[in-house]
Amino acid sequence: MRLSPLKSKDMVVEITTQNLKSHMTDIGDGFEMNRKRASIYRIPEHIKKVNPNAFKPQVVSFGPYHHREPHLLPMEKIKHLFLYDFESNCKLSIEDMVNEVWDMLEDLQRSYDKLEDEWKTKPAKFLELMILDGCFLIQLLLGNSPLFILPLKDGRRDMLLLENQLPMKLLDKLCFMLKLDNIENIKSLVWRSSNLPTEVKEKLMANDYLHLLDMYRTELEFHTGNELYLLQCSHLGMSHEIQLARRFDKAGIKLKKGCNIRDVDFDENKGVLSLPFIEMNANIESGLLNVMTFEKLVGIDNIVGSFVILMGNLLEKDEVDSFNQLAKGTVLSMWDKYAYVYYSVNKHCKRPWRIWWTTLKNVSFQSPWIIISALSAIIGFVLLIIQTIYGVYGYYLPRRS
């Protein structure tokens, strides 16, 4: 018996609607909560392909994503020694420490995107990992443990990998347990010894952060003068002058040392481009790549990513390869200010007289003798014109007797 077209349609619509609703119900509230609260992400394979080593810890793992990888196992025993030292300093028993962290267990689990089931179904194992890695990281930042055998510079690179982060709420809780003078949380620990301007320090301390990589991103924006903050100092240097692309150099554009990545600017009247000076090395590439990936996955303003794209368009080829490598595989638009700077610089370069004048200065005025010769030639040429004028004047208008 055939159904009427109307009944057939109603039945299909009802069944399809129920099926689609069941799919949405299967997802559950847990997925939505995890999606909103996650702050530490597994990096997609298409991003890792850009530079796999930039996302992989070399010495030590923090958190579940790289736990017990073969090349990181030597540090696992060291973590236990650091835990012993941490317990002695904070004067709390291990049981007290576990009880303190237990209350935030679910929040810590939700901080990790795509957390494997073994960490969800075995809360004791996850709790142990958080306490062990958190105590180790704080001792590493303090740098005053008698068991300190890992150079801070080697550990700091691994601290700033997106897949190697620990939630800020965990680090703050462990810092509070230590009860050190003037150290209430991880922010005061990181910036305790920096000679920051008061207004900058207040801004940095007032912000809420998700993890150390989030703090590092903010440091990049607030870097001032020669002051390097703790998380920056192994990544940024002030000794390496970047070189503008030839097309900009020919237009007479000069570089001015800016303070931070937000300080990028172009003075059209003077032809001066303000850029922060950055020393390109393996560490800065790793740091910038992880920050760019963090910006992209979290969906926040891509300030660092925009800066990298801008630099890739402004620098010489031997400099630009590193920045292009960083930006490869990303689909980003430049921050409005950077886009305006790039537009202004290109507009400046399209004025032929600027290129002509710059070429004249570079070719003709490199030596004082050339300048003297040029001035002598100009003076001689002017005198010749004056002599010619007087000769013509005397020929056509002879003096009266």
C-alpha positions as CSV (number, residue, x, y, z in Angstrom):
1,M,0.0,0.0,0.0
2,R,1.5,3.3,-1.1
3,L,1.4,6.3,1.3
4,S,0.1,9.5,0.1
5,P,2.7,12.1,-0.8
6,L,1.6,14.3,2.2
7,K,1.9,11.4,4.7
8,S,5.1,10.3,3.2
9,K,6.6,13.8,3.6
10,D,5.4,14.2,7.2
11,M,6.8,10.8,8.2
12,V,10.2,11.5,6.6
13,V,10.4,14.9,8.2
14,E,9.5,13.5,11.6
15,I,12.1,10.7,11.5
16,T,14.8,13.0,10.1
17,T,14.1,15.5,12.8
18,Q,14.3,12.9,15.6
19,N,17.6,11.5,14.2
20,L,19.2,14.9,14.0
21,K,18.1,15.8,17.5
22,S,19.6,12.5,18.7
23,H,22.9,13.3,17.2
24,M,22.9,16.6,19.0
25,T,21.9,14.9,22.3
26,D,24.7,12.4,21.9
27,I,27.3,15.2,21.9
28,G,26.1,16.1,25.4
29,D,26.8,19.1,27.6
30,G,30.3,17.8,28.4
31,F,31.5,18.6,24.9
32,E,30.2,22.1,24.9
33,M,31.7,22.8,28.4
34,N,35.0,21.4,27.3
35,R,35.0,23.4,24.1
36,K,34.4,26.6,26.0
37,R,36.9,26.0,28.8
38,A,39.8,24.3,27.1
39,S,42.9,26.5,27.0
40,I,45.6,23.9,26.1
41,Y,45.2,22.4,22.7
42,R,46.5,19.5,20.6
43,I,48.0,21.0,17.6
44,P,46.5,19.9,14.2
45,E,48.8,17.9,12.0
46,H,48.6,20.5,9.1
47,I,50.2,23.1,11.5
48,K,52.8,20.7,12.9
49,K,54.1,20.0,9.4
50,V,55.3,23.6,9.1
51,N,58.1,22.8,11.6
52,P,57.5,19.7,13.7
53,N,60.5,20.3,16.1
54,A,59.0,23.7,17.1
55,F,56.1,22.0,18.8
56,K,57.9,19.1,20.4
57,P,59.6,19.3,23.9
58,Q,63.3,18.5,23.9
59,V,64.1,18.1,27.5
60,V,61.0,17.9,29.7
61,S,57.2,17.3,29.4
62,F,54.5,19.2,31.3
63,G,51.0,17.8,31.2
64,P,49.5,14.8,29.6
65,Y,50.2,15.3,25.8
66,H,53.9,14.3,25.8
67,H,54.0,12.3,29.1
68,R,56.5,9.4,29.1
69,E,57.8,10.0,25.6
70,P,61.0,8.0,25.4
71,H,63.4,10.9,24.9
72,L,61.8,12.7,27.9
73,L,62.0,9.8,30.4
74,P,65.3,10.8,32.0
75,M,63.6,13.9,33.5
76,E,60.8,11.9,35.2
77,K,63.0,10.7,38.0
78,I,64.3,14.2,38.5
79,K,60.7,15.4,39.0
80,H,60.4,13.2,42.0
81,L,63.4,14.8,43.6
82,F,62.0,18.2,42.9
83,L,58.7,17.1,44.5
84,Y,60.6,16.1,47.7
85,D,62.3,19.6,47.8
86,F,58.9,21.3,47.1
87,E,57.3,19.5,50.0
88,S,60.1,20.5,52.3
89,N,59.8,24.2,51.4
90,C,56.0,24.4,51.6
91,K,55.8,22.5,54.9
92,L,52.8,20.6,53.8
93,S,52.4,16.8,53.6
94,I,51.8,15.1,50.3
95,E,48.3,14.3,51.5
96,D,47.5,17.9,52.2
97,M,48.8,18.9,48.7
98,V,46.6,16.3,47.0
99,N,43.6,17.4,48.9
100,E,44.2,21.0,47.9
101,V,44.4,20.1,44.2
102,W,41.6,17.5,44.2
103,D,39.0,20.3,44.5
104,M,39.9,21.6,41.1
105,L,40.4,18.2,39.3
106,E,37.5,18.6,36.9
107,D,38.5,22.1,35.9
108,L,42.0,20.9,35.3
109,Q,40.8,18.1,33.0
110,R,38.5,20.5,31.1
111,S,41.5,22.7,30.4
112,Y,42.9,20.2,28.0
113,D,41.4,19.8,24.5
114,K,40.9,16.2,23.3
115,L,42.2,14.7,26.5
116,E,42.7,11.0,26.2
117,D,40.3,8.6,28.0
118,E,43.0,7.2,30.3
119,W,43.3,10.6,32.0
120,K,39.6,10.9,32.4
121,T,38.9,7.4,33.7
122,K,41.9,7.4,36.0
123,P,41.7,10.6,38.1
124,A,44.4,9.5,40.5
125,K,46.9,9.2,37.6
126,F,45.9,12.6,36.3
127,L,46.1,14.2,39.7
128,E,49.6,12.7,40.3
129,L,50.7,14.1,36.9
130,M,49.4,17.6,37.7
131,I,51.1,17.8,41.1
132,L,54.4,16.3,40.0
133,D,54.7,18.5,36.8
134,G,53.4,21.6,38.6
135,C,55.9,21.4,41.5
136,F,58.7,20.8,39.0
137,L,57.9,23.8,36.9
138,I,57.7,26.1,39.9
139,Q,61.0,24.9,41.2
140,L,62.4,25.5,37.7
141,L,61.2,29.1,37.8
142,L,62.5,29.7,41.3
143,G,65.9,28.4,40.3
144,N,67.0,28.0,43.9
145,S,66.6,24.3,44.5
146,P,69.7,22.4,45.8
147,L,68.7,19.7,43.3
148,F,68.7,22.2,40.5
149,I,70.5,20.4,37.6
150,L,68.5,21.6,34.6
151,P,69.6,25.0,33.1
152,L,66.7,27.4,33.2
153,K,67.3,28.3,29.5
154,D,66.9,24.7,28.4
155,G,63.7,24.2,30.4
156,R,62.2,27.6,29.4
157,R,61.9,26.6,25.8
158,D,59.8,23.6,26.7
159,M,57.7,25.7,29.0
160,L,56.4,27.8,26.1
161,L,55.1,25.0,23.9
162,L,51.3,25.0,23.5
163,E,51.0,21.2,24.0
164,N,53.3,21.4,27.0
165,Q,51.3,23.8,29.2
166,L,49.9,23.5,32.8
167,P,46.7,25.4,33.7
168,M,47.3,28.7,35.5
169,K,44.9,27.8,38.3
170,L,47.1,24.8,39.2
171,L,50.3,26.9,39.2
172,D,48.7,29.6,41.3
173,K,47.5,27.0,43.9
174,L,51.0,25.5,44.2
175,C,52.6,28.9,44.5
176,F,50.2,29.8,47.3
177,M,51.2,26.6,49.1
178,L,54.8,27.7,49.2
179,K,54.0,30.9,51.2
180,L,57.0,32.7,49.9
181,D,57.5,36.5,50.6
182,N,55.9,38.7,47.9
183,I,55.0,35.6,45.8
184,E,51.2,35.0,45.9
185,N,50.8,33.5,42.4
186,I,52.7,32.5,39.3
187,K,52.6,36.1,37.9
188,S,54.4,37.5,41.0
189,L,56.9,34.6,40.7
190,V,57.7,35.2,37.0
191,W,58.0,39.0,37.3
192,R,59.4,39.2,40.8
193,S,62.9,40.4,39.9
194,S,62.2,42.4,36.7
195,N,62.9,46.1,36.7
196,L,59.6,47.0,35.0
197,P,58.2,50.4,34.8
198,T,55.4,50.7,37.4
199,E,52.7,51.3,34.8
200,V,53.8,48.3,32.7
201,K,54.0,46.0,35.7
202,E,50.6,47.0,36.9
203,K,49.1,46.2,33.5
204,L,50.8,42.8,33.3
205,M,49.9,41.8,36.9
206,A,46.2,43.0,36.4
207,N,45.6,40.5,33.5
208,D,44.3,37.0,33.9
209,Y,46.2,34.3,32.1
210,L,45.5,30.8,31.0
211,H,49.0,29.5,31.2
212,L,52.7,30.5,30.7
213,L,52.4,30.7,26.9
214,D,49.6,33.2,27.4
215,M,51.9,35.3,29.7
216,Y,54.7,35.1,27.1
217,R,52.3,36.4,24.4
218,T,51.5,39.4,26.6
219,E,55.2,40.0,27.3
220,L,55.8,40.3,23.6
221,E,53.3,43.1,23.4
222,F,54.6,45.0,26.5
223,H,58.3,44.6,25.8
224,T,59.9,48.1,26.4
225,G,63.4,49.3,25.4
226,N,66.2,46.9,26.5
227,E,64.1,45.4,29.3
228,L,63.5,41.7,28.8
229,Y,61.0,39.9,30.9
230,L,61.7,36.4,32.4
231,L,59.9,34.4,29.8
232,Q,61.3,36.4,26.9
233,C,65.0,36.6,27.8
234,S,66.0,33.4,26.1
235,H,64.0,34.2,23.0
236,L,64.4,37.9,22.1
237,G,67.7,39.7,21.6
238,M,68.7,43.2,20.7
239,S,71.9,42.6,18.8
240,H,70.7,41.6,15.4
241,E,69.7,44.4,13.0
242,I,67.1,43.2,10.5
243,Q,67.5,44.4,6.9
244,L,64.6,45.8,4.9
245,A,63.9,44.5,1.5
246,R,65.8,46.3,-1.3
247,R,62.7,47.9,-2.8
248,F,62.1,49.7,0.5
249,D,65.8,50.5,1.0
250,K,65.9,52.1,-2.4
251,A,63.0,54.4,-1.5
252,G,65.1,55.8,1.4
253,I,63.1,54.1,4.2
254,K,65.1,54.0,7.5
255,L,64.6,51.8,10.5
256,K,63.9,53.0,14.0
257,K,64.2,50.7,17.0
258,G,60.7,50.3,18.4
259,C,59.8,48.9,21.8
260,N,57.3,46.1,21.1
261,I,55.3,44.5,18.4
262,R,52.4,46.9,19.0
263,D,54.9,49.8,18.5
264,V,55.2,49.2,14.7
265,D,54.6,52.5,12.9
266,F,55.6,54.4,9.7
267,D,56.3,58.1,9.5
268,E,55.4,59.0,5.9
269,N,57.0,62.5,6.1
270,K,60.4,61.3,7.4
271,G,60.3,57.9,5.8
272,V,61.1,56.2,9.1
273,L,59.7,52.7,9.9
274,S,59.6,51.7,13.6
275,L,60.1,48.0,14.2
276,P,61.2,45.9,17.2
277,F,64.7,44.4,16.7
278,I,64.5,40.6,16.9
279,E,67.3,38.1,16.9
280,M,66.1,35.1,14.8
281,N,67.1,31.7,16.2
282,A,65.6,28.3,16.9
283,N,64.0,29.5,20.2
284,I,62.3,32.6,18.8
285,E,60.9,30.5,15.9
286,S,59.5,28.0,18.4
287,G,58.1,30.7,20.7
288,L,56.4,32.6,17.9
289,L,55.0,29.5,16.2
290,N,53.4,28.3,19.4
291,V,51.9,31.7,20.2
292,M,50.6,32.0,16.6
293,T,49.0,28.6,16.9
294,F,47.5,29.5,20.3
295,E,46.0,32.7,18.8
296,K,44.5,30.7,16.0
297,L,43.0,27.8,18.0
298,V,41.6,30.0,20.8
299,G,40.2,32.5,18.4
300,I,41.7,35.7,19.9
301,D,43.3,38.6,18.1
302,N,46.2,37.4,16.0
303,I,48.6,40.2,17.0
304,V,51.7,38.0,16.9
305,G,50.6,36.2,13.7
306,S,49.9,39.6,12.0
307,F,53.4,40.8,13.1
308,V,55.0,37.7,11.5
309,I,53.1,38.2,8.2
310,L,54.1,41.9,8.1
311,M,57.7,41.1,8.7
312,G,57.7,38.5,6.1
313,N,56.6,41.1,3.6
314,L,59.1,43.8,4.7
315,L,62.4,42.0,5.2
316,E,65.3,40.9,3.0
317,K,65.1,37.4,1.6
318,D,67.7,35.9,3.9
319,E,65.7,37.3,6.8
320,V,62.3,36.7,5.4
321,D,62.7,32.9,5.0
322,S,62.3,32.5,8.8
323,F,59.2,34.6,9.0
324,N,57.6,33.0,5.9
325,Q,58.3,29.6,7.4
326,L,56.4,30.7,10.5
327,A,53.5,32.0,8.6
328,K,53.3,29.0,6.2
329,G,50.2,26.9,6.6
330,T,48.2,29.7,8.3
331,V,45.3,31.6,7.0
332,L,45.5,34.9,8.8
333,S,44.7,38.5,8.0
334,M,46.9,41.3,9.2
335,W,45.8,43.4,12.1
336,D,44.4,46.7,10.9
337,K,47.3,48.7,12.1
338,Y,49.9,46.5,10.4
339,A,47.9,46.5,7.2
340,Y,48.0,50.3,7.2
341,V,51.7,50.3,7.9
342,Y,52.3,48.0,5.0
343,Y,50.0,50.1,2.7
344,S,51.8,53.3,3.7
345,V,55.3,51.8,3.1
346,N,54.3,50.6,-0.3
347,K,52.7,53.9,-1.2
348,H,55.9,55.7,-0.2
349,C,58.0,53.4,-2.4
350,K,55.8,54.1,-5.5
351,R,57.0,57.8,-5.7
352,P,59.7,57.8,-8.3
353,W,61.4,60.9,-7.1
354,R,62.2,59.2,-3.7
355,I,63.9,56.4,-5.5
356,W,65.8,58.8,-7.7
357,W,67.0,60.9,-4.8
358,T,68.0,57.9,-2.7
359,T,70.0,56.5,-5.6
360,L,71.7,59.8,-6.1
361,K,72.7,60.0,-2.5
362,N,73.9,56.4,-2.3
363,V,75.9,56.6,-5.5
364,S,77.1,60.1,-5.6
365,F,77.6,61.2,-2.0
366,Q,79.5,58.3,-0.4
367,S,82.8,60.2,-0.3
368,P,83.5,63.8,0.9
369,W,85.7,64.3,-2.2
370,I,82.8,63.4,-4.4
371,I,80.6,65.9,-2.6
372,I,83.3,68.6,-3.0
373,S,83.7,67.8,-6.7
374,A,79.9,67.9,-7.2
375,L,79.7,71.3,-5.5
376,S,82.6,72.6,-7.5
377,A,80.9,71.4,-10.7
378,I,77.6,73.0,-9.7
379,I,79.4,76.3,-8.8
380,G,81.3,76.3,-12.1
381,F,78.1,75.5,-14.0
382,V,76.3,78.5,-12.3
383,L,79.2,80.8,-13.0
384,L,79.2,79.7,-16.7
385,I,75.5,80.5,-16.9
386,I,76.0,83.9,-15.4
387,Q,78.9,84.6,-17.8
388,T,76.8,83.6,-20.7
389,I,73.9,85.8,-19.6
390,Y,76.3,88.8,-19.3
391,G,77.8,88.1,-22.7
392,V,74.4,88.0,-24.4
393,Y,73.3,91.1,-22.5
394,G,76.5,93.0,-23.6
395,Y,76.0,91.9,-27.2
396,Y,72.4,93.0,-27.6
397,L,72.5,96.0,-25.2
398,P,75.9,97.7,-25.7
399,R,76.8,100.4,-23.2
400,R,76.1,104.0,-24.3
401,S,79.0,106.2,-24.9
